[in-house]
Amino acid sequence: MSEEVRDEVPAEPPGLAEPEAGALGPAAPPTHVEAFVSGGAYGVLAVAGAAVGLLGSFYHAFEVGPIPAFAIAFALLNLGAFRLAGWAMGTRLGAAAPALAWLLVVIFMSSKRPEGDLVISGAAAGYVFLLGGSVAAVLAVVRTRSTTSWLQSQARTGPRPR
């Protein structure tokens, strides 16, 4: 009897199969559509931050007895909203975009017009709203853990060839 020569490849032991694409290395740089969607998301977060600032500017002055309860509530809302935005985007820029928009709105609303009108006054509630919201914005940005964003991976690997 003659021995048969087989062209079969022996089966690999379990656990030694090749990993899926992207499981070990960095992810491929995003396409132009992904970059556009990311930029749009940051824009929506900035508009939301401006809306929170505008809403808080008009309603921060309500007090419960001597305590500026709404100003404290808006400062806590800022912290939660900015942290949530940073977590959702996976970057500190995600927390900073609504925080900067909020800051621009409240600075504008607290500045005096030539007629003498202003929305955020120099009362205790105004100071709690401005300082509490600013501290909340800084804490949200600092406490947000950044993962590698598409912008950082683009700078490290260079643009994808077309």
C-alpha positions as CSV (number, residue, x, y, z in Angstrom):
1,M,0.0,0.0,0.0
2,S,1.2,3.4,-0.8
3,E,0.9,6.4,1.4
4,E,-1.4,9.1,0.1
5,V,-0.1,12.7,0.1
6,R,-2.7,15.1,1.3
7,D,-2.8,18.8,0.5
8,E,-4.9,19.7,3.5
9,V,-3.9,22.4,6.0
10,P,-4.0,21.2,9.6
11,A,-6.6,22.9,11.7
12,E,-5.4,25.6,14.0
13,P,-5.8,25.0,17.7
14,P,-8.6,27.0,19.3
15,G,-7.6,30.6,20.4
16,L,-4.9,31.0,17.6
17,A,-7.2,32.3,14.9
18,E,-6.4,35.7,13.5
19,P,-8.0,38.7,15.3
20,E,-10.6,40.7,13.6
21,A,-9.6,43.8,11.7
22,G,-9.0,46.8,14.1
23,A,-9.1,44.6,17.3
24,L,-5.5,45.2,18.1
25,G,-4.3,48.2,16.2
26,P,-5.6,51.7,16.0
27,A,-8.8,52.2,14.1
28,A,-8.7,53.5,10.5
29,P,-9.0,57.2,10.1
30,P,-12.6,58.3,9.5
31,T,-14.0,59.2,6.2
32,H,-15.2,62.7,5.2
33,V,-18.7,61.8,6.2
34,E,-17.7,60.7,9.7
35,A,-15.7,64.0,10.1
36,F,-18.8,66.0,8.9
37,V,-21.1,64.1,11.4
38,S,-18.6,64.7,14.2
39,G,-18.4,68.4,13.5
40,G,-22.1,68.6,13.3
41,A,-22.4,66.9,16.7
42,Y,-20.0,69.5,18.2
43,G,-22.1,72.2,16.7
44,V,-25.3,70.8,18.2
45,L,-23.6,70.6,21.6
46,A,-22.6,74.2,21.3
47,V,-26.2,75.3,20.5
48,A,-27.4,73.2,23.4
49,G,-24.9,74.9,25.7
50,A,-26.0,78.3,24.5
51,A,-29.7,77.3,25.1
52,V,-28.9,76.2,28.7
53,G,-27.1,79.5,29.3
54,L,-30.0,81.6,27.9
55,L,-32.6,79.7,29.9
56,G,-30.5,79.9,33.1
57,S,-30.0,83.7,32.5
58,F,-33.7,84.4,32.7
59,Y,-34.7,81.9,35.4
60,H,-31.7,81.8,37.8
61,A,-33.1,84.5,40.2
62,F,-35.9,82.5,41.7
63,E,-35.2,81.9,45.4
64,V,-36.6,79.6,48.1
65,G,-36.4,81.8,51.1
66,P,-32.9,83.3,51.2
67,I,-31.4,80.5,49.2
68,P,-30.8,81.0,45.4
69,A,-32.2,77.5,44.7
70,F,-32.6,77.9,40.9
71,A,-29.0,79.3,40.5
72,I,-27.7,76.2,42.4
73,A,-29.9,74.0,40.3
74,F,-28.6,75.5,37.1
75,A,-25.0,75.1,38.2
76,L,-25.6,71.4,38.9
77,L,-27.5,71.2,35.5
78,N,-24.4,72.6,33.8
79,L,-22.1,70.1,35.5
80,G,-24.3,67.2,34.4
81,A,-25.0,68.4,30.9
82,F,-21.3,69.2,30.1
83,R,-20.1,65.9,31.6
84,L,-22.7,64.1,29.6
85,A,-21.6,65.9,26.4
86,G,-18.0,65.0,27.0
87,W,-18.8,61.4,27.8
88,A,-21.0,61.1,24.7
89,M,-18.3,62.5,22.4
90,G,-15.5,60.8,24.1
91,T,-13.3,63.9,24.2
92,R,-12.8,66.9,26.4
93,L,-13.8,69.0,23.4
94,G,-17.2,67.4,23.7
95,A,-17.5,69.0,27.2
96,A,-15.8,72.2,26.2
97,A,-18.0,73.1,23.2
98,P,-21.2,73.6,25.2
99,A,-19.3,75.1,28.1
100,L,-17.8,77.8,26.0
101,A,-21.1,78.5,24.3
102,W,-22.7,78.8,27.7
103,L,-20.0,81.1,28.9
104,L,-20.4,83.4,25.9
105,V,-24.1,83.7,26.4
106,V,-23.9,84.4,30.1
107,I,-21.2,87.0,29.7
108,F,-23.3,88.7,27.1
109,M,-26.4,88.5,29.4
110,S,-24.5,89.9,32.4
111,S,-23.0,92.9,30.6
112,K,-24.8,96.2,30.9
113,R,-26.4,97.8,27.9
114,P,-26.1,101.6,27.3
115,E,-29.6,102.0,28.7
116,G,-28.5,100.3,31.9
117,D,-30.4,97.1,31.4
118,L,-29.0,93.7,32.1
119,V,-30.4,90.2,32.6
120,I,-28.0,88.7,35.2
121,S,-27.8,91.2,38.1
122,G,-25.1,91.6,40.7
123,A,-27.3,89.9,43.4
124,A,-26.4,86.7,45.2
125,A,-28.3,84.6,42.8
126,G,-26.4,86.1,39.8
127,Y,-23.1,85.5,41.4
128,V,-24.0,81.9,42.3
129,F,-25.2,81.3,38.8
130,L,-22.1,82.8,37.1
131,L,-19.5,81.3,39.5
132,G,-21.2,78.0,40.1
133,G,-21.8,77.5,36.3
134,S,-18.2,78.4,35.5
135,V,-16.7,76.1,38.1
136,A,-19.1,73.4,36.8
137,A,-17.8,73.9,33.3
138,V,-14.2,73.7,34.3
139,L,-14.8,70.6,36.4
140,A,-16.7,69.0,33.5
141,V,-13.9,69.6,31.1
142,V,-11.1,68.5,33.5
143,R,-12.9,65.4,34.7
144,T,-13.8,64.2,31.2
145,R,-11.5,61.4,30.1
146,S,-10.5,61.7,26.5
147,T,-10.2,58.7,24.2
148,T,-8.5,59.1,20.9
149,S,-10.6,61.3,18.7
150,W,-10.6,61.2,15.0
151,L,-8.6,64.4,14.9
152,Q,-5.8,63.0,17.0
153,S,-5.7,59.8,14.9
154,Q,-5.6,61.8,11.7
155,A,-2.6,63.8,13.0
156,R,-0.7,60.6,14.0
157,T,-1.3,58.5,11.0
158,G,-1.9,61.1,8.3
159,P,-4.7,61.3,5.9
160,R,-6.0,58.2,4.3
161,P,-4.9,57.7,0.6
162,R,-7.6,58.1,-2.0
